[in-house]
């Protein structure tokens, strides 16, 4: 560390403290200020499953280029206190080039920090807060870190004013005084590398979480009704929709449980309102029976499952990609449905909007598999592209003669009569039925309707959005969802060393087009499958549909530790070494 810091275009830092220390607020303030200064950034959170108290960490990556995953190590760690900090030892990686800032009066420095070789600086946050009336240690930390990493002081001040604009002048004045203490204190400290490389005319930035993005995608797609029961880590979706659906003439209901939620959505959709609910794994388990009804009665509905560690209660505050099996196969009988997965925070807008469009067009359930890693992360990103997907349901507006709700049409999609349509009355039931909707135990009727529901998914033209495909090469990395961004960064690192690698990130998981995926794999002779699950669910699912290259490797691990770009680089390097040998 020195007084004349180098300039970097990419900086990783973390703020840790016990619950109530305000590290999440401090992290968000730094991210927002960086965006105001013209940078991109990402903030992820790490907390325990407790309601109050416990450990908390705000992990940030700030850069002059778009970033949507955390790096493999930290440049700076600031500890407001060391309460239960040992729980972060596996995910907050320090080394001899890292800087650690801590209050000497707030507990002993943990062994994992001391042993890392990081430089330690002592800052008496507790004493500094007593010098200014109303000061808080987390706001002092924002000023200190902001100056050390080179954020404009005016941008940090402006950000704090905006965040606190409805809190009153007294609180704002105390916060600005706290920032000043942080700025002043930072002037006497050696600095880490400072951010540089921003554009003098920065492009517009969105500050958004994956959950907020999913809510935006839903309303862009046409959703006007949501019923949901709060559950971590999806609750922010219904909070966002509660604020914005009424502005569009829509409604949100907080139901008494997940069973009520999904059935309210089916009722609203049956009446013609594009509908969705949001949940996580335990809640999704309760919705499975109603999803079977939606399939049988051909009622469109969207379920956003923000996955977390499982099974059962699992780890509510950490991420995992382990709901794939239940999302694709969770039903009794043959009940095909749409399953989609966003691969970035911005893609949560696009994929959720597409899911609404597809559910309405195909008159079936659509499951969107997000996860905690995407849903609760906050990022400064470029605005995602605007798509023209809108809910367009094939309706029976004029009914002549006998209405056959479930007529086996050429594309398998039958015109749906909404309640009140003259002559369009029919029975919407979970029982197997005839084309007229009358219940039937006939094997012929049952077979015909099963074929109809399967064929409408198989025959639909999903276009090129089924996956993101980038690059070419004999080595292919195949992944999905939130592991896409660390895979993308790992591949970029390997390409900079001269390696040709192709990335395939699947967005439409079900129905899986085996022929198109096989064509996308092309001449790839070596395949690395990357996923965040214990049992390799994605690998098994893909393998059940297509023949994979003989040299196929699996990089799979459950949560709570996210797979990072460095691990993927190591796996690719091992494959290339073996190929060379």
ZAMARGU-4260 file (C-alpha; in steps of 0.2 Angstrom, whole numbers, plus 5000, padded with zeros to 4 digits):
<rodrens>
0) 5000/5000/5000 | 5006/5017/4996 | 5001/5036/4996 | 5001/5036/4977 | 4989/5023/4972
5) 4989/5014/4955 | 4973/5016/4944 | 4962/5001/4940 | 4947/4998/4930 | 4940/4985/4941
10) 4939/4984/4960 | 4932/4972/4973 | 4928/4976/4991 | 4917/4970/5005 | 4909/4978/5020
15) 4905/4966/5035 | 4897/4968/5052 | 4884/4961/5063 | 4865/4963/5059 | 4860/4981/5062
20) 4877/4988/5058 | 4871/4994/5041 | 4883/4986/5030 | 4869/4983/5016 | 4864/5001/5016
25) 4883/5006/5015 | 4886/4994/5001 | 4870/5001/4991 | 4876/5019/4994 | 4893/5015/4987
30) 4886/5006/4972 | 4874/5020/4968 | 4887/5033/4970 | 4899/5023/4958 | 4884/5022/4945
35) 4882/5041/4947 | 4901/5043/4944 | 4899/5033/4928 | 4904/5016/4933 | 4896/4999/4932
40) 4894/4988/4947 | 4887/4973/4956 | 4882/4971/4975 | 4878/4954/4982 | 4874/4950/4999
45) 4879/4936/5011 | 4869/4934/5027 | 4864/4920/5039 | 4846/4913/5040 | 4842/4923/5056
50) 4828/4936/5057 | 4838/4949/5066 | 4856/4950/5071 | 4869/4938/5065 | 4882/4941/5052
55) 4880/4952/5036 | 4892/4956/5021 | 4889/4967/5007 | 4901/4962/4993 | 4904/4974/4978
60) 4913/4974/4962 | 4915/4991/4953 | 4921/4993/4936 | 4923/5004/4920 | 4915/4989/4910
65) 4899/4979/4913 | 4901/4966/4927 | 4888/4953/4933 | 4898/4942/4944 | 4910/4944/4958
70) 4929/4942/4956 | 4939/4928/4965 | 4947/4939/4978 | 4945/4956/4987 | 4955/4972/4985
75) 4947/4979/5001 | 4938/4972/5016 | 4931/4984/5029 | 4924/4977/5045 | 4913/4988/5056
80) 4914/4973/5068 | 4920/4955/5068 | 4904/4947/5075 | 4903/4930/5067 | 4915/4935/5054
85) 4923/4918/5053 | 4907/4912/5043 | 4914/4922/5028 | 4931/4914/5028 | 4927/4903/5013
90) 4919/4917/5002 | 4929/4933/5006 | 4946/4929/4999 | 4961/4939/5004 | 4979/4939/4999
95) 4995/4949/5001 | 4988/4963/4990 | 4972/4965/5000 | 4969/4979/5012 | 4959/4976/5028
100) 4951/4991/5038 | 4944/4987/5055 | 4940/4995/5072 | 4953/4989/5085 | 4940/4990/5098
105) 4927/4979/5089 | 4935/4962/5093 | 4950/4952/5088 | 4955/4950/5070 | 4950/4933/5065
110) 4964/4920/5060 | 4958/4918/5042 | 4961/4937/5040 | 4978/4937/5049 | 4984/4922/5039
115) 4979/4929/5022 | 4994/4941/5023 | 4983/4956/5019 | 4988/4973/5025 | 4978/4978/5041
120) 4974/4996/5045 | 4965/5002/5061 | 4951/5015/5061 | 4942/5018/5077 | 4924/5019/5070
125) 4916/5018/5087 | 4926/5033/5093 | 4923/5043/5077 | 4904/5041/5078 | 4904/5049/5096
130) 4913/5065/5089 | 4897/5069/5078 | 4879/5070/5084 | 4869/5057/5075 | 4884/5049/5066
135) 4884/5031/5061 | 4899/5020/5058 | 4892/5013/5042 | 4890/5031/5034 | 4908/5036/5040
140) 4913/5020/5031 | 4905/5025/5015 | 4915/5042/5015 | 4931/5033/5020 | 4929/5020/5006
145) 4923/5032/4993 | 4938/5043/4995 | 4950/5029/4996 | 4944/5021/4979 | 4942/5037/4970
150) 4924/5041/4969 | 4919/5059/4967 | 4915/5067/4984 | 4900/5076/4976 | 4893/5060/4969
155) 4893/5052/4986 | 4885/5067/4994 | 4872/5068/4981 | 4868/5049/4982 | 4866/5050/5001
160) 4854/5065/4999 | 4844/5056/4987 | 4843/5040/4998 | 4838/5050/5013 | 4827/5064/5004
165) 4811/5058/5013 | 4820/5056/5030 | 4821/5074/5036 | 4834/5088/5036 | 4841/5083/5053
170) 4845/5065/5047 | 4852/5071/5031 | 4864/5084/5040 | 4870/5070/5052 | 4873/5058/5037
175) 4883/5072/5027 | 4893/5076/5043 | 4897/5057/5045 | 4903/5056/5027 | 4914/5071/5030
180) 4922/5062/5045 | 4925/5047/5033 | 4933/5058/5020 | 4944/5067/5032 | 4950/5050/5040
185) 4954/5043/5023 | 4966/5057/5019 | 4978/5050/5032 | 4977/5032/5026 | 4987/5023/5013
190) 4976/5019/4998 | 4972/5004/4988 | 4971/5005/4969 | 4958/5019/4964 | 4945/5017/4951
195) 4949/5024/4934 | 4944/5022/4916 | 4926/5029/4916 | 4919/5037/4901 | 4918/5056/4902
200) 4901/5054/4895 | 4894/5039/4903 | 4880/5029/4896 | 4863/5028/4906 | 4864/5016/4920
205) 4850/5006/4928 | 4851/5002/4947 | 4841/4987/4949 | 4840/4970/4957 | 4836/4954/4949
210) 4819/4953/4958 | 4814/4970/4953 | 4819/4966/4935 | 4808/4951/4935 | 4793/4962/4941
215) 4797/4974/4927 | 4798/4960/4914 | 4781/4953/4920 | 4772/4970/4918 | 4780/4973/4901
220) 4774/4956/4896 | 4756/4960/4901 | 4754/4954/4919 | 4740/4963/4928 | 4737/4952/4943
225) 4748/4944/4955 | 4745/4934/4971 | 4759/4929/4982 | 4765/4924/4999 | 4781/4931/5006
230) 4796/4920/5006 | 4815/4923/5005 | 4823/4927/4993 | 4808/4931/4981 | 4798/4943/4992
235) 4805/4959/4983 | 4796/4954/4967 | 4779/4956/4975 | 4785/4971/4984 | 4789/4979/4968
240) 4773/4973/4960 | 4763/4980/4974 | 4769/4997/4971 | 4768/4997/4952 | 4753/4985/4947
245) 4740/4998/4953 | 4748/5011/4942 | 4744/5000/4927 | 4726/4996/4933 | 4732/4979/4940
250) 4731/4971/4957 | 4741/4962/4969 | 4735/4951/4983 | 4745/4945/4998 | 4738/4927/5000
255) 4737/4917/5016 | 4749/4904/5008 | 4756/4897/4992 | 4741/4886/4988 | 4730/4901/4989
260) 4742/4911/4979 | 4743/4900/4964 | 4724/4896/4964 | 4720/4914/4964 | 4731/4917/4949
265) 4722/4903/4940 | 4706/4911/4944 | 4711/4928/4938 | 4719/4920/4922 | 4703/4910/4918
270) 4694/4927/4919 | 4706/4934/4906 | 4720/4943/4916 | 4738/4938/4913 | 4743/4932/4930
275) 4759/4927/4940 | 4765/4922/4957 | 4783/4922/4964 | 4790/4910/4977 | 4805/4900/4981
280) 4808/4881/4983 | 4797/4876/4998 | 4782/4887/4991 | 4784/4880/4974 | 4783/4862/4981
285) 4765/4867/4987 | 4760/4874/4970 | 4764/4858/4960 | 4746/4851/4961 | 4738/4868/4955
290) 4751/4868/4941 | 4744/4851/4935 | 4727/4859/4935 | 4734/4873/4924 | 4741/4861/4912
295) 4725/4850/4911 | 4713/4865/4910 | 4725/4875/4898 | 4725/4890/4909 | 4741/4901/4907
300) 4750/4907/4922 | 4768/4912/4926 | 4778/4906/4942 | 4794/4914/4946 | 4804/4903/4957
305) 4819/4912/4965 | 4829/4897/4970 | 4838/4894/4987 | 4848/4881/4995 | 4837/4865/4999
310) 4829/4853/5003 | 4815/4858/5015 | 4819/4875/5023 | 4837/4873/5017 | 4847/4890/5017
315) 4834/4903/5014 | 4847/4917/5011 | 4859/4908/4999 | 4858/4903/4981 | 4857/4886/4973
320) 4851/4879/4956 | 4843/4864/4963 | 4824/4866/4958 | 4827/4861/4940 | 4820/4844/4943
325) 4804/4849/4951 | 4802/4863/4939 | 4803/4852/4924 | 4796/4836/4931 | 4786/4841/4947
330) 4769/4834/4943 | 4759/4817/4943 | 4755/4811/4926 | 4762/4819/4910 | 4761/4837/4912
335) 4772/4847/4900 | 4776/4865/4904 | 4787/4879/4900 | 4803/4881/4910 | 4814/4896/4907
340) 4829/4904/4916 | 4837/4921/4915 | 4856/4922/4914 | 4859/4939/4921 | 4851/4953/4931
345) 4846/4962/4915 | 4840/4946/4908 | 4828/4944/4922 | 4818/4957/4913 | 4819/4949/4896
350) 4816/4931/4901 | 4801/4935/4913 | 4793/4945/4899 | 4796/4931/4887 | 4788/4919/4899
355) 4772/4929/4900 | 4771/4930/4881 | 4774/4911/4879 | 4762/4906/4893 | 4748/4916/4886
360) 4752/4911/4868 | 4753/4892/4872 | 4739/4893/4886 | 4750/4883/4899 | 4760/4886/4914
365) 4778/4894/4913 | 4790/4893/4927 | 4805/4905/4928 | 4820/4899/4937 | 4829/4914/4945
370) 4839/4912/4961 | 4845/4921/4976 | 4862/4925/4967 | 4852/4935/4954 | 4836/4940/4963
375) 4844/4949/4978 | 4859/4956/4969 | 4859/4974/4965 | 4868/4980/4949 | 4872/4996/4939
380) 4869/4990/4922 | 4866/4996/4904 | 4847/4996/4901 | 4842/4979/4893 | 4835/4979/4876
385) 4816/4982/4874 | 4806/4968/4867 | 4789/4968/4859 | 4783/4952/4867 | 4765/4955/4874
390) 4752/4943/4881 | 4742/4938/4866 | 4730/4924/4870 | 4719/4916/4856 | 4702/4920/4862
395) 4685/4913/4856 | 4675/4930/4854 | 4661/4923/4843 | 4655/4906/4847 | 4645/4897/4833
400) 4636/4880/4836 | 4644/4869/4849 | 4659/4876/4858 | 4674/4864/4859 | 4686/4872/4871
405) 4699/4859/4869 | 4697/4856/4850 | 4713/4847/4843 | 4718/4861/4831 | 4733/4860/4819
410) 4744/4869/4831 | 4736/4862/4847 | 4731/4879/4853 | 4712/4880/4856 | 4703/4897/4856
415) 4698/4901/4874 | 4681/4908/4878 | 4682/4920/4893 | 4667/4920/4906 | 4653/4930/4899
420) 4656/4925/4881 | 4639/4920/4873 | 4639/4902/4870 | 4656/4899/4877 | 4652/4891/4893
425) 4662/4876/4897 | 4669/4866/4912 | 4686/4869/4917 | 4691/4854/4927 | 4706/4844/4932
430) 4698/4828/4926 | 4703/4821/4909 | 4690/4827/4896 | 4684/4827/4878 | 4686/4841/4866
435) 4670/4849/4873 | 4677/4849/4890 | 4665/4836/4897 | 4674/4824/4909 | 4679/4808/4901
440) 4687/4791/4906 | 4689/4786/4888 | 4707/4780/4883 | 4704/4788/4866 | 4700/4805/4874
445) 4714/4804/4886 | 4727/4800/4873 | 4721/4814/4861 | 4722/4828/4875 | 4739/4822/4881
450) 4745/4822/4863 | 4737/4839/4860 | 4746/4847/4875 | 4763/4840/4871 | 4762/4844/4852
455) 4758/4862/4855 | 4774/4864/4864 | 4784/4854/4852 | 4777/4863/4836 | 4779/4881/4843
460) 4793/4891/4835 | 4803/4898/4849 | 4816/4907/4838 | 4834/4910/4843 | 4830/4916/4861
465) 4831/4898/4867 | 4850/4901/4872 | 4864/4913/4871 | 4878/4906/4861 | 4895/4915/4860
470) 4911/4910/4851 | 4917/4895/4843 | 4930/4881/4847 | 4931/4862/4850 | 4930/4866/4869
475) 4912/4870/4874 | 4906/4877/4891 | 4887/4873/4893 | 4878/4881/4908 | 4862/4890/4913
480) 4855/4903/4924 | 4866/4913/4936 | 4882/4902/4933 | 4882/4910/4915 | 4891/4926/4920
485) 4906/4918/4929 | 4907/4906/4915 | 4907/4921/4903 | 4921/4929/4912 | 4931/4913/4914
490) 4930/4911/4895 | 4935/4929/4892 | 4951/4926/4902 | 4955/4910/4893 | 4952/4918/4876
495) 4964/4932/4881 | 4977/4918/4882 | 4973/4911/4864 | 4961/4898/4868 | 4945/4896/4857
500) 4930/4891/4868 | 4912/4892/4864 | 4899/4896/4877 | 4881/4890/4877 | 4869/4896/4890
505) 4852/4889/4889 | 4837/4900/4892 | 4823/4889/4887 | 4825/4873/4898 | 4808/4865/4894
510) 4804/4860/4881 | 4822/4856/4877 | 4825/4856/4858 | 4837/4841/4857 | 4841/4844/4838
515) 4845/4862/4840 | 4856/4860/4855 | 4865/4846/4846 | 4868/4858/4831 | 4874/4871/4843
520) 4887/4859/4851 | 4893/4857/4833 | 4910/4850/4831 | 4914/4852/4850 | 4924/4837/4856
525) 4926/4842/4874 | 4912/4849/4885 | 4912/4857/4902 | 4895/4857/4911 | 4894/4870/4925
530) 4880/4871/4937 | 4876/4876/4955 | 4869/4859/4962 | 4874/4844/4972 | 4867/4831/4961
535) 4872/4838/4944 | 4853/4840/4939 | 4857/4850/4924 | 4870/4838/4917 | 4858/4823/4920
540) 4844/4832/4911 | 4854/4837/4896 | 4861/4819/4895 | 4843/4812/4895 | 4840/4821/4879
545) 4856/4821/4868 | 4872/4812/4867 | 4886/4822/4874 | 4904/4821/4868 | 4915/4807/4876
550) 4926/4820/4885 | 4912/4828/4895 | 4916/4835/4912 | 4905/4842/4926 | 4909/4856/4937
555) 4895/4856/4950 | 4893/4861/4968 | 4879/4865/4979 | 4877/4882/4988 | 4880/4892/4998
560) 4897/4896/4990 | 4894/4902/4972 | 4905/4895/4958 | 4917/4909/4953 | 4926/4912/4937
565) 4943/4906/4944 | 4936/4889/4947 | 4929/4888/4929 | 4946/4894/4923 | 4955/4880/4933
570) 4943/4867/4926 | 4946/4873/4908 | 4965/4873/4911 | 4964/4855/4917 | 4955/4849/4901
575) 4967/4859/4890 | 4982/4851/4899 | 4975/4834/4897 | 4972/4837/4879 | 4989/4843/4876
580) 4997/4828/4884
</rodrens>
